[in-house]
Amino acid sequence: MTAAVGLPCLRLLREGIGAFPLGDLPIGEWKELTPEERASVFAR
């Protein structure tokens, strides 16, 4: 997407998704949201 406008991207760093930090979650892995995390998603 950035290359399409002439701005090549050499590296992307993902630190979190929305209000959820990824911490030490390995690449390609996932985690189940806690009930509190789920409630915060659906409360919006």
mmCIF entry with sequence, helices, sheets and N, C-alpha, C, O atoms, coordinates in Angstrom:
data_MODEL
# 
_entry.id   MODEL 
# 
_entity.id                         1 
_entity.type                       polymer 
_entity.pdbx_number_of_molecules   1 
# 
_entity_poly.entity_id                      1 
_entity_poly.type                           'polypeptide(L)' 
_entity_poly.nstd_linkage                   no 
_entity_poly.nstd_monomer                   no 
_entity_poly.pdbx_seq_one_letter_code       MTAAVGLPCLRLLREGIGAFPLGDLPIGEWKELTPEERASVFAR 
_entity_poly.pdbx_seq_one_letter_code_can   MTAAVGLPCLRLLREGIGAFPLGDLPIGEWKELTPEERASVFAR 
_entity_poly.pdbx_strand_id                 A 
# 
loop_
_entity_poly_seq.entity_id 
_entity_poly_seq.num 
_entity_poly_seq.mon_id 
_entity_poly_seq.hetero 
1 1  MET n 
1 2  THR n 
1 3  ALA n 
1 4  ALA n 
1 5  VAL n 
1 6  GLY n 
1 7  LEU n 
1 8  PRO n 
1 9  CYS n 
1 10 LEU n 
1 11 ARG n 
1 12 LEU n 
1 13 LEU n 
1 14 ARG n 
1 15 GLU n 
1 16 GLY n 
1 17 ILE n 
1 18 GLY n 
1 19 ALA n 
1 20 PHE n 
1 21 PRO n 
1 22 LEU n 
1 23 GLY n 
1 24 ASP n 
1 25 LEU n 
1 26 PRO n 
1 27 ILE n 
1 28 GLY n 
1 29 GLU n 
1 30 TRP n 
1 31 LYS n 
1 32 GLU n 
1 33 LEU n 
1 34 THR n 
1 35 PRO n 
1 36 GLU n 
1 37 GLU n 
1 38 ARG n 
1 39 ALA n 
1 40 SER n 
1 41 VAL n 
1 42 PHE n 
1 43 ALA n 
1 44 ARG n 
# 
_struct_asym.id          A 
_struct_asym.entity_id   1 
# 
loop_
_struct_conf.conf_type_id 
_struct_conf.id 
_struct_conf.pdbx_PDB_helix_id 
_struct_conf.beg_label_comp_id 
_struct_conf.beg_label_asym_id 
_struct_conf.beg_label_seq_id 
_struct_conf.pdbx_beg_PDB_ins_code 
_struct_conf.end_label_comp_id 
_struct_conf.end_label_asym_id 
_struct_conf.end_label_seq_id 
_struct_conf.pdbx_end_PDB_ins_code 
_struct_conf.beg_auth_comp_id 
_struct_conf.beg_auth_asym_id 
_struct_conf.beg_auth_seq_id 
_struct_conf.end_auth_comp_id 
_struct_conf.end_auth_asym_id 
_struct_conf.end_auth_seq_id 
_struct_conf.pdbx_PDB_helix_class 
_struct_conf.details 
_struct_conf.pdbx_PDB_helix_length 
HELX_P HELX_P1 AA1 ALA A 3  ? VAL A 5  ? ALA A 3  VAL A 5  5 ? 3 
HELX_P HELX_P2 AA2 PRO A 35 ? PHE A 42 ? PRO A 35 PHE A 42 1 ? 8 
# 
_struct_conf_type.id          HELX_P 
_struct_conf_type.criteria    ? 
_struct_conf_type.reference   ? 
# 
_struct_sheet.id               AA1 
_struct_sheet.type             ? 
_struct_sheet.number_strands   2 
_struct_sheet.details          ? 
# 
_struct_sheet_order.sheet_id     AA1 
_struct_sheet_order.range_id_1   1 
_struct_sheet_order.range_id_2   2 
_struct_sheet_order.offset       ? 
_struct_sheet_order.sense        anti-parallel 
# 
loop_
_struct_sheet_range.sheet_id 
_struct_sheet_range.id 
_struct_sheet_range.beg_label_comp_id 
_struct_sheet_range.beg_label_asym_id 
_struct_sheet_range.beg_label_seq_id 
_struct_sheet_range.pdbx_beg_PDB_ins_code 
_struct_sheet_range.end_label_comp_id 
_struct_sheet_range.end_label_asym_id 
_struct_sheet_range.end_label_seq_id 
_struct_sheet_range.pdbx_end_PDB_ins_code 
_struct_sheet_range.beg_auth_comp_id 
_struct_sheet_range.beg_auth_asym_id 
_struct_sheet_range.beg_auth_seq_id 
_struct_sheet_range.end_auth_comp_id 
_struct_sheet_range.end_auth_asym_id 
_struct_sheet_range.end_auth_seq_id 
AA1 1 GLY A 16 ? ILE A 17 ? GLY A 16 ILE A 17 
AA1 2 PHE A 20 ? PRO A 21 ? PHE A 20 PRO A 21 
# 
loop_
_atom_site.group_PDB 
_atom_site.id 
_atom_site.type_symbol 
_atom_site.label_atom_id 
_atom_site.label_alt_id 
_atom_site.label_comp_id 
_atom_site.label_asym_id 
_atom_site.label_entity_id 
_atom_site.label_seq_id 
_atom_site.pdbx_PDB_ins_code 
_atom_site.Cartn_x 
_atom_site.Cartn_y 
_atom_site.Cartn_z 
_atom_site.occupancy 
_atom_site.B_iso_or_equiv 
_atom_site.pdbx_formal_charge 
_atom_site.auth_seq_id 
_atom_site.auth_comp_id 
_atom_site.auth_asym_id 
_atom_site.auth_atom_id 
_atom_site.pdbx_PDB_model_num 
ATOM 1   N N  . MET A 1 1  ? 0.819   -1.178  0.000  1.00 0.00 ? 1  MET A N  1 
ATOM 2   C CA . MET A 1 1  ? 0.000   0.000   0.000  1.00 0.00 ? 1  MET A CA 1 
ATOM 3   C C  . MET A 1 1  ? 0.871   1.252   0.000  1.00 0.00 ? 1  MET A C  1 
ATOM 4   O O  . MET A 1 1  ? 0.589   2.201   -0.732 1.00 0.00 ? 1  MET A O  1 
ATOM 5   N N  . THR A 1 2  ? 1.918   1.262   0.808  1.00 0.00 ? 2  THR A N  1 
ATOM 6   C CA . THR A 1 2  ? 2.761   2.461   0.828  1.00 0.00 ? 2  THR A CA 1 
ATOM 7   C C  . THR A 1 2  ? 3.579   2.587   -0.455 1.00 0.00 ? 2  THR A C  1 
ATOM 8   O O  . THR A 1 2  ? 3.835   3.697   -0.920 1.00 0.00 ? 2  THR A O  1 
ATOM 9   N N  . ALA A 1 3  ? 3.991   1.453   -1.032 1.00 0.00 ? 3  ALA A N  1 
ATOM 10  C CA . ALA A 1 3  ? 4.751   1.497   -2.277 1.00 0.00 ? 3  ALA A CA 1 
ATOM 11  C C  . ALA A 1 3  ? 3.916   2.071   -3.412 1.00 0.00 ? 3  ALA A C  1 
ATOM 12  O O  . ALA A 1 3  ? 4.462   2.687   -4.327 1.00 0.00 ? 3  ALA A O  1 
ATOM 13  N N  . ALA A 1 4  ? 2.612   1.881   -3.371 1.00 0.00 ? 4  ALA A N  1 
ATOM 14  C CA . ALA A 1 4  ? 1.725   2.391   -4.421 1.00 0.00 ? 4  ALA A CA 1 
ATOM 15  C C  . ALA A 1 4  ? 1.749   3.913   -4.490 1.00 0.00 ? 4  ALA A C  1 
ATOM 16  O O  . ALA A 1 4  ? 1.461   4.488   -5.540 1.00 0.00 ? 4  ALA A O  1 
ATOM 17  N N  . VAL A 1 5  ? 2.087   4.568   -3.388 1.00 0.00 ? 5  VAL A N  1 
ATOM 18  C CA . VAL A 1 5  ? 2.162   6.028   -3.382 1.00 0.00 ? 5  VAL A CA 1 
ATOM 19  C C  . VAL A 1 5  ? 3.602   6.530   -3.339 1.00 0.00 ? 5  VAL A C  1 
ATOM 20  O O  . VAL A 1 5  ? 3.861   7.698   -3.050 1.00 0.00 ? 5  VAL A O  1 
ATOM 21  N N  . GLY A 1 6  ? 4.545   5.610   -3.637 1.00 0.00 ? 6  GLY A N  1 
ATOM 22  C CA . GLY A 1 6  ? 5.942   6.003   -3.719 1.00 0.00 ? 6  GLY A CA 1 
ATOM 23  C C  . GLY A 1 6  ? 6.696   6.015   -2.407 1.00 0.00 ? 6  GLY A C  1 
ATOM 24  O O  . GLY A 1 6  ? 7.773   6.606   -2.327 1.00 0.00 ? 6  GLY A O  1 
ATOM 25  N N  . LEU A 1 7  ? 6.168   5.386   -1.385 1.00 0.00 ? 7  LEU A N  1 
ATOM 26  C CA . LEU A 1 7  ? 6.826   5.333   -0.077 1.00 0.00 ? 7  LEU A CA 1 
ATOM 27  C C  . LEU A 1 7  ? 7.059   3.871   0.311  1.00 0.00 ? 7  LEU A C  1 
ATOM 28  O O  . LEU A 1 7  ? 6.225   3.278   0.996  1.00 0.00 ? 7  LEU A O  1 
ATOM 29  N N  . PRO A 1 8  ? 8.173   3.286   -0.112 1.00 0.00 ? 8  PRO A N  1 
ATOM 30  C CA . PRO A 1 8  ? 8.399   1.877   0.192  1.00 0.00 ? 8  PRO A CA 1 
ATOM 31  C C  . PRO A 1 8  ? 8.526   1.638   1.695  1.00 0.00 ? 8  PRO A C  1 
ATOM 32  O O  . PRO A 1 8  ? 9.084   2.461   2.422  1.00 0.00 ? 8  PRO A O  1 
ATOM 33  N N  . CYS A 1 9  ? 8.015   0.531   2.136  1.00 0.00 ? 9  CYS A N  1 
ATOM 34  C CA . CYS A 1 9  ? 8.071   0.149   3.553  1.00 0.00 ? 9  CYS A CA 1 
ATOM 35  C C  . CYS A 1 9  ? 9.095   -0.965  3.697  1.00 0.00 ? 9  CYS A C  1 
ATOM 36  O O  . CYS A 1 9  ? 8.973   -2.011  3.059  1.00 0.00 ? 9  CYS A O  1 
ATOM 37  N N  . LEU A 1 10 ? 10.092  -0.750  4.524  1.00 0.00 ? 10 LEU A N  1 
ATOM 38  C CA . LEU A 1 10 ? 11.130  -1.751  4.713  1.00 0.00 ? 10 LEU A CA 1 
ATOM 39  C C  . LEU A 1 10 ? 10.816  -2.717  5.851  1.00 0.00 ? 10 LEU A C  1 
ATOM 40  O O  . LEU A 1 10 ? 11.280  -3.857  5.855  1.00 0.00 ? 10 LEU A O  1 
ATOM 41  N N  . ARG A 1 11 ? 10.018  -2.246  6.825  1.00 0.00 ? 11 ARG A N  1 
ATOM 42  C CA . ARG A 1 11 ? 9.725   -3.096  7.977  1.00 0.00 ? 11 ARG A CA 1 
ATOM 43  C C  . ARG A 1 11 ? 8.462   -2.592  8.673  1.00 0.00 ? 11 ARG A C  1 
ATOM 44  O O  . ARG A 1 11 ? 8.262   -1.385  8.808  1.00 0.00 ? 11 ARG A O  1 
ATOM 45  N N  . LEU A 1 12 ? 7.626   -3.507  9.106  1.00 0.00 ? 12 LEU A N  1 
ATOM 46  C CA . LEU A 1 12 ? 6.445   -3.166  9.892  1.00 0.00 ? 12 LEU A CA 1 
ATOM 47  C C  . LEU A 1 12 ? 6.599   -3.751  11.289 1.00 0.00 ? 12 LEU A C  1 
ATOM 48  O O  . LEU A 1 12 ? 7.011   -4.901  11.444 1.00 0.00 ? 12 LEU A O  1 
ATOM 49  N N  . LEU A 1 13 ? 6.274   -2.977  12.284 1.00 0.00 ? 13 LEU A N  1 
ATOM 50  C CA . LEU A 1 13 ? 6.301   -3.448  13.664 1.00 0.00 ? 13 LEU A CA 1 
ATOM 51  C C  . LEU A 1 13 ? 4.904   -3.339  14.239 1.00 0.00 ? 13 LEU A C  1 
ATOM 52  O O  . LEU A 1 13 ? 4.337   -2.248  14.294 1.00 0.00 ? 13 LEU A O  1 
ATOM 53  N N  . ARG A 1 14 ? 4.340   -4.462  14.669 1.00 0.00 ? 14 ARG A N  1 
ATOM 54  C CA . ARG A 1 14 ? 3.017   -4.444  15.275 1.00 0.00 ? 14 ARG A CA 1 
ATOM 55  C C  . ARG A 1 14 ? 3.178   -4.599  16.778 1.00 0.00 ? 14 ARG A C  1 
ATOM 56  O O  . ARG A 1 14 ? 3.657   -5.627  17.256 1.00 0.00 ? 14 ARG A O  1 
ATOM 57  N N  . GLU A 1 15 ? 2.780   -3.586  17.513 1.00 0.00 ? 15 GLU A N  1 
ATOM 58  C CA . GLU A 1 15 ? 2.930   -3.599  18.965 1.00 0.00 ? 15 GLU A CA 1 
ATOM 59  C C  . GLU A 1 15 ? 1.640   -3.952  19.686 1.00 0.00 ? 15 GLU A C  1 
ATOM 60  O O  . GLU A 1 15 ? 1.670   -4.393  20.834 1.00 0.00 ? 15 GLU A O  1 
ATOM 61  N N  . GLY A 1 16 ? 0.514   -3.761  19.023 1.00 0.00 ? 16 GLY A N  1 
ATOM 62  C CA . GLY A 1 16 ? -0.752  -4.075  19.643 1.00 0.00 ? 16 GLY A CA 1 
ATOM 63  C C  . GLY A 1 16 ? -1.863  -4.016  18.624 1.00 0.00 ? 16 GLY A C  1 
ATOM 64  O O  . GLY A 1 16 ? -1.686  -3.528  17.508 1.00 0.00 ? 16 GLY A O  1 
ATOM 65  N N  . ILE A 1 17 ? -3.001  -4.516  19.023 1.00 0.00 ? 17 ILE A N  1 
ATOM 66  C CA . ILE A 1 17 ? -4.185  -4.457  18.191 1.00 0.00 ? 17 ILE A CA 1 
ATOM 67  C C  . ILE A 1 17 ? -5.250  -3.746  19.015 1.00 0.00 ? 17 ILE A C  1 
ATOM 68  O O  . ILE A 1 17 ? -5.736  -4.280  20.013 1.00 0.00 ? 17 ILE A O  1 
ATOM 69  N N  . GLY A 1 18 ? -5.608  -2.539  18.589 1.00 0.00 ? 18 GLY A N  1 
ATOM 70  C CA . GLY A 1 18 ? -6.553  -1.750  19.364 1.00 0.00 ? 18 GLY A CA 1 
ATOM 71  C C  . GLY A 1 18 ? -6.002  -1.469  20.750 1.00 0.00 ? 18 GLY A C  1 
ATOM 72  O O  . GLY A 1 18 ? -4.884  -0.976  20.898 1.00 0.00 ? 18 GLY A O  1 
ATOM 73  N N  . ALA A 1 19 ? -6.789  -1.785  21.755 1.00 0.00 ? 19 ALA A N  1 
ATOM 74  C CA . ALA A 1 19 ? -6.387  -1.528  23.142 1.00 0.00 ? 19 ALA A CA 1 
ATOM 75  C C  . ALA A 1 19 ? -5.610  -2.689  23.753 1.00 0.00 ? 19 ALA A C  1 
ATOM 76  O O  . ALA A 1 19 ? -5.317  -2.673  24.948 1.00 0.00 ? 19 ALA A O  1 
ATOM 77  N N  . PHE A 1 20 ? -5.272  -3.698  22.945 1.00 0.00 ? 20 PHE A N  1 
ATOM 78  C CA . PHE A 1 20 ? -4.631  -4.895  23.466 1.00 0.00 ? 20 PHE A CA 1 
ATOM 79  C C  . PHE A 1 20 ? -3.160  -4.961  23.046 1.00 0.00 ? 20 PHE A C  1 
ATOM 80  O O  . PHE A 1 20 ? -2.867  -5.199  21.875 1.00 0.00 ? 20 PHE A O  1 
ATOM 81  N N  . PRO A 1 21 ? -2.238  -4.756  23.979 1.00 0.00 ? 21 PRO A N  1 
ATOM 82  C CA . PRO A 1 21 ? -0.815  -4.881  23.648 1.00 0.00 ? 21 PRO A CA 1 
ATOM 83  C C  . PRO A 1 21 ? -0.478  -6.349  23.381 1.00 0.00 ? 21 PRO A C  1 
ATOM 84  O O  . PRO A 1 21 ? -1.059  -7.243  23.997 1.00 0.00 ? 21 PRO A O  1 
ATOM 85  N N  . LEU A 1 22 ? 0.450   -6.595  22.472 1.00 0.00 ? 22 LEU A N  1 
ATOM 86  C CA . LEU A 1 22 ? 0.818   -7.967  22.136 1.00 0.00 ? 22 LEU A CA 1 
ATOM 87  C C  . LEU A 1 22 ? 1.859   -8.546  23.081 1.00 0.00 ? 22 LEU A C  1 
ATOM 88  O O  . LEU A 1 22 ? 1.983   -9.765  23.199 1.00 0.00 ? 22 LEU A O  1 
ATOM 89  N N  . GLY A 1 23 ? 2.606   -7.678  23.753 1.00 0.00 ? 23 GLY A N  1 
ATOM 90  C CA . GLY A 1 23 ? 3.593   -8.164  24.726 1.00 0.00 ? 23 GLY A CA 1 
ATOM 91  C C  . GLY A 1 23 ? 4.560   -9.146  24.093 1.00 0.00 ? 23 GLY A C  1 
ATOM 92  O O  . GLY A 1 23 ? 5.174   -8.844  23.069 1.00 0.00 ? 23 GLY A O  1 
ATOM 93  N N  . ASP A 1 24 ? 4.703   -10.326 24.698 1.00 0.00 ? 24 ASP A N  1 
ATOM 94  C CA . ASP A 1 24 ? 5.653   -11.318 24.203 1.00 0.00 ? 24 ASP A CA 1 
ATOM 95  C C  . ASP A 1 24 ? 4.986   -12.400 23.357 1.00 0.00 ? 24 ASP A C  1 
ATOM 96  O O  . ASP A 1 24 ? 5.530   -13.496 23.220 1.00 0.00 ? 24 ASP A O  1 
ATOM 97  N N  . LEU A 1 25 ? 3.820   -12.109 22.790 1.00 0.00 ? 25 LEU A N  1 
ATOM 98  C CA . LEU A 1 25 ? 3.114   -13.069 21.951 1.00 0.00 ? 25 LEU A CA 1 
ATOM 99  C C  . LEU A 1 25 ? 3.940   -13.332 20.692 1.00 0.00 ? 25 LEU A C  1 
ATOM 100 O O  . LEU A 1 25 ? 4.224   -12.399 19.940 1.00 0.00 ? 25 LEU A O  1 
ATOM 101 N N  . PRO A 1 26 ? 4.330   -14.591 20.450 1.00 0.00 ? 26 PRO A N  1 
ATOM 102 C CA . PRO A 1 26 ? 5.160   -14.895 19.279 1.00 0.00 ? 26 PRO A CA 1 
ATOM 103 C C  . PRO A 1 26 ? 4.419   -14.639 17.966 1.00 0.00 ? 26 PRO A C  1 
ATOM 104 O O  . PRO A 1 26 ? 3.189   -14.663 17.917 1.00 0.00 ? 26 PRO A O  1 
ATOM 105 N N  . ILE A 1 27 ? 5.185   -14.396 16.913 1.00 0.00 ? 27 ILE A N  1 
ATOM 106 C CA . ILE A 1 27 ? 4.622   -14.175 15.579 1.00 0.00 ? 27 ILE A CA 1 
ATOM 107 C C  . ILE A 1 27 ? 3.806   -15.392 15.179 1.00 0.00 ? 27 ILE A C  1 
ATOM 108 O O  . ILE A 1 27 ? 4.253   -16.529 15.330 1.00 0.00 ? 27 ILE A O  1 
ATOM 109 N N  . GLY A 1 28 ? 2.614   -15.148 14.671 1.00 0.00 ? 28 GLY A N  1 
ATOM 110 C CA . GLY A 1 28 ? 1.751   -16.225 14.202 1.00 0.00 ? 28 GLY A CA 1 
ATOM 111 C C  . GLY A 1 28 ? 0.917   -16.882 15.282 1.00 0.00 ? 28 GLY A C  1 
ATOM 112 O O  . GLY A 1 28 ? 0.078   -17.730 14.977 1.00 0.00 ? 28 GLY A O  1 
ATOM 113 N N  . GLU A 1 29 ? 1.122   -16.518 16.517 1.00 0.00 ? 29 GLU A N  1 
ATOM 114 C CA . GLU A 1 29 ? 0.363   -17.107 17.624 1.00 0.00 ? 29 GLU A CA 1 
ATOM 115 C C  . GLU A 1 29 ? -0.831  -16.233 17.965 1.00 0.00 ? 29 GLU A C  1 
ATOM 116 O O  . GLU A 1 29 ? -0.913  -15.090 17.516 1.00 0.00 ? 29 GLU A O  1 
ATOM 117 N N  . TRP A 1 30 ? -1.746  -16.753 18.744 1.00 0.00 ? 30 TRP A N  1 
ATOM 118 C CA . TRP A 1 30 ? -2.929  -16.018 19.168 1.00 0.00 ? 30 TRP A CA 1 
ATOM 119 C C  . TRP A 1 30 ? -3.225  -16.371 20.616 1.00 0.00 ? 30 TRP A C  1 
ATOM 120 O O  . TRP A 1 30 ? -2.691  -17.339 21.158 1.00 0.00 ? 30 TRP A O  1 
ATOM 121 N N  . LYS A 1 31 ? -4.075  -15.578 21.224 1.00 0.00 ? 31 LYS A N  1 
ATOM 122 C CA . LYS A 1 31 ? -4.498  -15.889 22.594 1.00 0.00 ? 31 LYS A CA 1 
ATOM 123 C C  . LYS A 1 31 ? -5.987  -15.614 22.733 1.00 0.00 ? 31 LYS A C  1 
ATOM 124 O O  . LYS A 1 31 ? -6.542  -14.735 22.073 1.00 0.00 ? 31 LYS A O  1 
ATOM 125 N N  . GLU A 1 32 ? -6.604  -16.368 23.587 1.00 0.00 ? 32 GLU A N  1 
ATOM 126 C CA . GLU A 1 32 ? -8.028  -16.190 23.878 1.00 0.00 ? 32 GLU A CA 1 
ATOM 127 C C  . GLU A 1 32 ? -8.178  -14.945 24.746 1.00 0.00 ? 32 GLU A C  1 
ATOM 128 O O  . GLU A 1 32 ? -7.404  -14.738 25.680 1.00 0.00 ? 32 GLU A O  1 
ATOM 129 N N  . LEU A 1 33 ? -9.171  -14.119 24.440 1.00 0.00 ? 33 LEU A N  1 
ATOM 130 C CA . LEU A 1 33 ? -9.418  -12.937 25.269 1.00 0.00 ? 33 LEU A CA 1 
ATOM 131 C C  . LEU A 1 33 ? -10.046 -13.363 26.590 1.00 0.00 ? 33 LEU A C  1 
ATOM 132 O O  . LEU A 1 33 ? -10.834 -14.308 26.646 1.00 0.00 ? 33 LEU A O  1 
ATOM 133 N N  . THR A 1 34 ? -9.686  -12.658 27.637 1.00 0.00 ? 34 THR A N  1 
ATOM 134 C CA . THR A 1 34 ? -10.302 -12.912 28.935 1.00 0.00 ? 34 THR A CA 1 
ATOM 135 C C  . THR A 1 34 ? -11.732 -12.377 28.904 1.00 0.00 ? 34 THR A C  1 
ATOM 136 O O  . THR A 1 34 ? -12.062 -11.578 28.028 1.00 0.00 ? 34 THR A O  1 
ATOM 137 N N  . PRO A 1 35 ? -12.581 -12.793 29.828 1.00 0.00 ? 35 PRO A N  1 
ATOM 138 C CA . PRO A 1 35 ? -13.940 -12.245 29.870 1.00 0.00 ? 35 PRO A CA 1 
ATOM 139 C C  . PRO A 1 35 ? -13.949 -10.714 29.978 1.00 0.00 ? 35 PRO A C  1 
ATOM 140 O O  . PRO A 1 35 ? -14.808 -10.054 29.394 1.00 0.00 ? 35 PRO A O  1 
ATOM 141 N N  . GLU A 1 36 ? -12.995 -10.156 30.722 1.00 0.00 ? 36 GLU A N  1 
ATOM 142 C CA . GLU A 1 36 ? -12.939 -8.700  30.861 1.00 0.00 ? 36 GLU A CA 1 
ATOM 143 C C  . GLU A 1 36 ? -12.555 -8.042  29.532 1.00 0.00 ? 36 GLU A C  1 
ATOM 144 O O  . GLU A 1 36 ? -13.107 -7.005  29.164 1.00 0.00 ? 36 GLU A O  1 
ATOM 145 N N  . GLU A 1 37 ? -11.608 -8.649  28.818 1.00 0.00 ? 37 GLU A N  1 
ATOM 146 C CA . GLU A 1 37 ? -11.207 -8.103  27.513 1.00 0.00 ? 37 GLU A CA 1 
ATOM 147 C C  . GLU A 1 37 ? -12.363 -8.174  26.515 1.00 0.00 ? 37 GLU A C  1 
ATOM 148 O O  . GLU A 1 37 ? -12.612 -7.227  25.770 1.00 0.00 ? 37 GLU A O  1 
ATOM 149 N N  . ARG A 1 38 ? -13.060 -9.306  26.511 1.00 0.00 ? 38 ARG A N  1 
ATOM 150 C CA . ARG A 1 38 ? -14.231 -9.466  25.625 1.00 0.00 ? 38 ARG A CA 1 
ATOM 151 C C  . ARG A 1 38 ? -15.287 -8.413  25.936 1.00 0.00 ? 38 ARG A C  1 
ATOM 152 O O  . ARG A 1 38 ? -15.860 -7.816  25.025 1.00 0.00 ? 38 ARG A O  1 
ATOM 153 N N  . ALA A 1 39 ? -15.543 -8.186  27.206 1.00 0.00 ? 39 ALA A N  1 
ATOM 154 C CA . ALA A 1 39 ? -16.551 -7.211  27.606 1.00 0.00 ? 39 ALA A CA 1 
ATOM 155 C C  . ALA A 1 39 ? -16.157 -5.816  27.133 1.00 0.00 ? 39 ALA A C  1 
ATOM 156 O O  . ALA A 1 39 ? -17.016 -5.039  26.717 1.00 0.00 ? 39 ALA A O  1 
ATOM 157 N N  . SER A 1 40 ? -14.861 -5.493  27.193 1.00 0.00 ? 40 SER A N  1 
ATOM 158 C CA . SER A 1 40 ? -14.429 -4.163  26.756 1.00 0.00 ? 40 SER A CA 1 
ATOM 159 C C  . SER A 1 40 ? -14.591 -3.983  25.241 1.00 0.00 ? 40 SER A C  1 
ATOM 160 O O  . SER A 1 40 ? -14.843 -2.872  24.776 1.00 0.00 ? 40 SER A O  1 
ATOM 161 N N  . VAL A 1 41 ? -14.448 -5.058  24.477 1.00 0.00 ? 41 VAL A N  1 
ATOM 162 C CA . VAL A 1 41 ? -14.634 -4.991  23.030 1.00 0.00 ? 41 VAL A CA 1 
ATOM 163 C C  . VAL A 1 41 ? -16.108 -4.725  22.700 1.00 0.00 ? 41 VAL A C  1 
ATOM 164 O O  . VAL A 1 41 ? -16.416 -3.871  21.869 1.00 0.00 ? 41 VAL A O  1 
ATOM 165 N N  . PHE A 1 42 ? -16.992 -5.441  23.338 1.00 0.00 ? 42 PHE A N  1 
ATOM 166 C CA . PHE A 1 42 ? -18.414 -5.343  23.010 1.00 0.00 ? 42 PHE A CA 1 
ATOM 167 C C  . PHE A 1 42 ? -19.111 -4.178  23.705 1.00 0.00 ? 42 PHE A C  1 
ATOM 168 O O  . PHE A 1 42 ? -20.276 -3.902  23.419 1.00 0.00 ? 42 PHE A O  1 
ATOM 169 N N  . ALA A 1 43 ? -18.418 -3.490  24.613 1.00 0.00 ? 43 ALA A N  1 
ATOM 170 C CA . ALA A 1 43 ? -19.017 -2.356  25.307 1.00 0.00 ? 43 ALA A CA 1 
ATOM 171 C C  . ALA A 1 43 ? -18.985 -1.087  24.463 1.00 0.00 ? 43 ALA A C  1 
ATOM 172 O O  . ALA A 1 43 ? -19.621 -0.097  24.825 1.00 0.00 ? 43 ALA A O  1 
ATOM 173 N N  . ARG A 1 44 ? -18.262 -1.091  23.351 1.00 0.00 ? 44 ARG A N  1 
ATOM 174 C CA . ARG A 1 44 ? -18.102 0.119   22.529 1.00 0.00 ? 44 ARG A CA 1 
ATOM 175 C C  . ARG A 1 44 ? -19.264 0.334   21.631 1.00 0.00 ? 44 ARG A C  1 
ATOM 176 O O  . ARG A 1 44 ? -19.288 1.306   20.875 1.00 0.00 ? 44 ARG A O  1 
# 
